[in-house]
Amino acid sequence: MAIWKQPIDLARINGWSRGTMMETLDIRFTEAGDDWIRGTMPVDHRTQQPFGLLHGGASVVLAETLGSTAALLTLDVEKEIAVGLDINANHIRGARSGIVTGTARAIHLGRTTQVWEIRIEEEAGKLVCLSRLTMAVIPSPGGAPGNLRS
């Protein structure tokens, strides 16, 4: 059974990135299932650290983007939104080029908190980063912004 309370329209969701860090890093939502959402990010000059490896901070940006967007999609944004409370990331393996793919899955969907696991893998499917994101569910401050409405 699907956990989403909003339509999973990837073009609409990708449109939310216009003018943000996600656009700068070329993070794109690519797929979704009943209880997961997936997105990609290139490993290039925008996301590498000086030694040519994927920057850990870029991995965290991808993880938080996927998890926080997924959290938002489980809520009625006219009534409530999700905001980041805590994130951790274990950097397992380096990536030097190509595309990394992150998949966010809900671990806990509570009334006031949500916990998401985000697995980031390189193109061969090897784990690069394992992240856990905790979101606080709070009342929506005056309804959904225009670009988040269905």
C-alpha positions, 0 to 999 in steps of 0.5 A: 500500500502506498504511503504517499498523500500527494501525487508522485509526479516526478516532473512536478517534484523536480520542479521544486528544485528550481533556484535551489541547491538541488538545481545547482548540484543537478539532483534529480528525482528519477523513480518512486514506488509505494514506499520509496523514492529515488534520485540521482546526483552527478559526481563532478566538479560541483560535488567532489572534494579536492582529492577528486572524491565525492564530498561527504557533504554532497552525499548528505545534501542528496540524502536530506533532499530525498528524505525530506521530500519523501517526508513531505509527500506523506503529508497533507501540506495544507495542514502539516509539513516536515522539517529536518531534526537530525541527519547522520551519514556513514561514508562507506566507499568513495566515488570519483565519477559518474552518477550516484543514486539514492533511495529513501525508505521510511523506517517510521512514520509517526504523528510528530516524527518520521525516520528515513533511511537513505542508501546512496550507491555508485553506478555498479551498485556498491554502497557509498553512503548510508544515512538516517534522517529524522524529520519533525512533523509540524503544523503548516505555517499558513498552508502550502506554498504555491509550488507545493500544491497538487 
